[in-house]
Amino acid sequence: MNTISADSGRVQDAPSNNWVYRVLPRALWPYAQLARWDRPIGWQLLLLPCLWSVALASGVSASAGQFSFGRFLFHCFLFTVGAIAMRGAGCTYNDIVDHDIDMEVARTRSRPLPSGRVSRLQAKVFTVLQALVGLVVLLQFNTFSIVLGILSLAIVAIYPFAKRFTDWPQFFLGLAFSWGALMGWATEFGTLSVAAVLLYGAAIAWTIGYDTIYAYQDKEDDELIGVRSTARRFGENPRPWLIGLYGIAMLLVLLSFVAAGAGAVAYVGLLIAAAMLTYQILVLNIHDPAQCLALFKFNSIVGLIIFAGLVLALLLRLI
């Protein structure tokens, strides 16, 4: 049951005890909600393919005697700031595009735009400000990476409209959310490789899988208003699809590790991640929205395990 009152300043699908409500003045709450600062899972999932790619590329650099620990940490920091800024800009832009739809969905009706706590003009200005932060981050990288990062904006622009013309909007989300798998490698070498492209494909399949689980929260509302999703496409039996998607993701990560010559510890991390994805599929109850949200968030741990394996493999190369 929705217990969010009209004047509470909260949104239904975010924790009401988040730091946003303890630290920020009330006037800034709607902007924090537009940027999803009260729901960090989004920028974490956007960041993780970046970190995988940085760590994988750094392992190759270490093998060639060209690794810089300072550069590694700086790139991780830049990608973290960039992920927070661009996820916020993307969510704000998405809310502008989906303004009318969000008014029809119970879970999203309390968001700042449909609830009237910010205007469309204010949201547009906020989108630009966040995008400028992302631009400042992007300009710290090499020319190839800057061009590559700009190219991703085309996918970001299309994504909010995908649910209107395809049953696979999660695929477009995957294209956008996984771009960091290319960027991390590009910032290290100023080019791409088979390993980076394989990692990108893996992240796309992973994103489609976890966002399908997330989409089951809105399946009934989506059916009523005609919004399309993989949750509607897969229906009552998503497990074969999830087995295929998560299986492809793990296979492509494995091939990426092989192509880059990743250390043995990285494969251990990948095995643990595969077991965690298997657990998600086994326990999934698509009729339990709270569980769907919990399993969706669980993917941040999956991604961190993969990153931790790569970092440990990198450190062992340096010993």
N, C-alpha and C positions, 0 to 999 in steps of 0.2 A: 504493500500500500504506500502511496506517495504521502509523506508527512511534511514535505517542504511547503511552507506557507508563502504567499505571494510577496510578503514584505521581509522575508528572512534574509534575503541577499544570497542564499545558497542555491545550488543546483542539485537536482535529484541524483544524478549519477556520479557525484563526487563526494569524498568524505568531508563532513562538515567540521571536523576538528583539525583540518590541514593548517600548516603554518601560515598560509595566505590569510586566514581569518584571525590569526593571533598577532601577526606582525604588521600587515598592511592596513592603512586607513580604509574605512568602508567604501569611500569614493573610488578606490582602485580595485575593489573586488571584481567588478564586471570585466575589467581588462585582464586581470589574472585568470579569470574563468574563460575568456575568449582564447587566451594563449595556453590554457590547460595547465597552468603552473600548479594547480591543485590536483592534477592527475599526471604525475611524472612518468608513468609507464610509457606514454607515447614518445617522449623524446628519448627515453632509454632504448626503446626498440628501434628508433631511427638511428641512434648513435652506434648500436652494437655492430652492424655490418661495417661501419667506418673503422671501429677498433679492431675487428677481425682483420681487415685489410691492412691497416697500419702494422699490426703485429706480424702478419704473414710476410709483408714486404720487408720489415725490419729483420726478420730471420734470414732472408736472402741477402740483405746488406751485411749482416753479421758474418755470413759464410764467406763473403767477398772481402771482409776486413774493412768495410766502409760504414759500419754502424755508428750512429751517434746517439747516446742515451738522452742527451739534451734535446736533440731534434725529435726523438720519439715522444718524450714527455710533452714537448711544445705542440706537436701535432695532435696528441690525445686531448690536450687542453683546448686547442682551437676547434676540434671537432665537437667537443662537449658544448662549448659556447654556441657554435653554429647549429648544433642539433636542437638546442633549447630555443634559439631564436627562430629558426626556420620551421620547426614544428609549430611554434606559436603563430607564426605568420600564416602557415598553411591551414591551421585550424580556424583562424580568424577569417581567412578567405573562404574556407569551406562553409563556415557559419553564415557568411554573407550570401553565398550561392544557395544554401539550403534553408534560408530564412523561413520560407513558407512551409517547407516540409517539416522542419523542426517544430512548428506550431501544431502539427497534427500528430506527433509522436509523443507519447506520455513521458518517456525517458528524457527527451530533449526540450520539452515545452518550457522548462524553468531556466533555460540558458539565457544569457544577457540580451540577445537580439529578440527572440520571440517573446520574452517577458517584458520588453520595452525599457530595460535598464540602461541600454546604450542605443544610439541611433546608428543607422547604416553609415552615415558620414564619419562618425567617430570610429566605427569599426574599420573603415577603409583607411583612415589616417593611421590607426594603430597597426594595421597590416604593413603599411609602408615603413613605419619606424622599425618594426621588427626585421623586415627585409633588409633595411640598411645595415643593421647589426650583422646580419648574415653576409652582406656584401663586404663589410670591413674584414670579417674573418676570411672570406674567400680570397681577398686581395693579398693575404699573407703568403699564399702558395705560389707555385710556379705557373708560368703562362698556360701550359697545357691543362693544368688542374683548373685554372680560372675559366677557360673555355668549356671544359667538361662540366663544371658546376653550373654555368649559365645554360647549357643545353638541357639540364634537368628541369628547368623552369617550364618547358613545354609540357612535360608529363604532369607536373604539379598543377598546371592550369587546367588540364583536361580532367583530372581525377574527380573533382566534385560533380561533374556532369555524367560520369560513367554509369552511375546507378540508374540513369534515365534511358540508356540505350543498350545496355548489355547485362546479362546475368553474372558477369564476371568483373564487377567493379574492384573486387579484391586484387585482381591481376594488375590493374592500373595502380592501385595502392602499392603493390609489390614493386612495380617498376620505379615508383618514386621513392619509397622508403628504403629500397635496397641500393640506391645510387652510391651510397657511401662505400660499398664494397669495391667500386671502381675508384672512387676518390682517394681512399687511403693509399692504394698502390701508386696512383698517379702522383700524389704529393711526394712520395719517396723517390720515384724514378723518372717522373716527367713523361711517362708513357704507360701503356697498358700491356697486359700479357694474358696468356691463356689461363693462368691461375686466377687472375682477377676476374676475368669474364665468367669462369666457372663458379667463383664465389658469389658473383652477382646473381647468376641463375639460381644458386642454392638459396640465397636470401629471398628471392622472389617467391619460390615455392614455399618456403617457411612462412613468409608473410601471408600468403593466401590461406595457408592452413590455420594460423592463429587468428587471423581476422575473420575467418569463417565461423570459428567458435564464438568470437565476440558478436558477430552478426545475428546469432541465434537469439540474443536478448530482444531484438527488434523484429523478429520474423513475422509475428502476427500483425503488428502495426504496418510493416512494410507491405504485407499482402493487401491490407485495407486501402492503402493510399497508392499502391502501384509501384513502389520503389523496388528495384531488382537487386539481388545479392546472390552470392554463392550459397548462403544458408537456404534461400528459397529454391535454388537450383538443385541442391543436394537433398532437400526434403527431410524425410524422417530417418534416413539411413546415410549419414555423412561418413561413417567409419571407413568404407572402402576408399572414398575420396581422400580422406585425411591420411590413410596409410600410404596412398600413392604420393600425395604432396610432401609429407614429411619424409617418406622414403627417398624421393627424388632430391630433396634438400640435403639429406645426409650423404647420399651418393655423390652429389656434386661437390660438397665440402671435402669429402674424401679425395676425389679426383683433383681438386684444387690444392690440397695439401701435398699430394704426390707430385703435381706439376711444379710446386714451389720448393720441394724437398724439405718439408716441415719435419721437425724433430719428433721422436717417438712419443714424447709426453703429449703432444698435440693430438695424437690419435687416441690416447686415453681419454682426454677431455671430450673428444667427439663421441666416443663410445658411451660415456656417461650421459651426454646430451641426447643421444639416440634413445637411451633407456628412459629418460625423462619424457621425451615425446611419445614413446610407446605408452607410458603411464597415462598421459593425457587422453589418448585415444581409448584406452581400456575403461577409464572411469567416467568418461563424458556422459552427461545427461542433458540433452538439448532442451529439455523441458524445465530445467532449473536455471533461471537467469543468473542467480548469485554464483552458482558453480561455474557457469560459462565465463563470467567475468573473472573469477579466481583463476581458472585455467589459462585464460588469455594473459593475465598478469604474470603467471608462472613462467611464461616464455622469456621474461627478462633474466631469470635465473639460468635458463637453458643457454641463452646467449652469452651470459657471463662465464659459464663453465667452458664454452668453446674458447672465449678470449683468454681465460686463465690458463688453459692448456697451451695456447700459442705463446703466452708470455713466459711460462715456465720453460718451454722448449727454447725460447730465445735466450733466457738467462743461462741455461745449461750450455748453449753454444759459446757464451762469453766467459765461462769458467775455465 
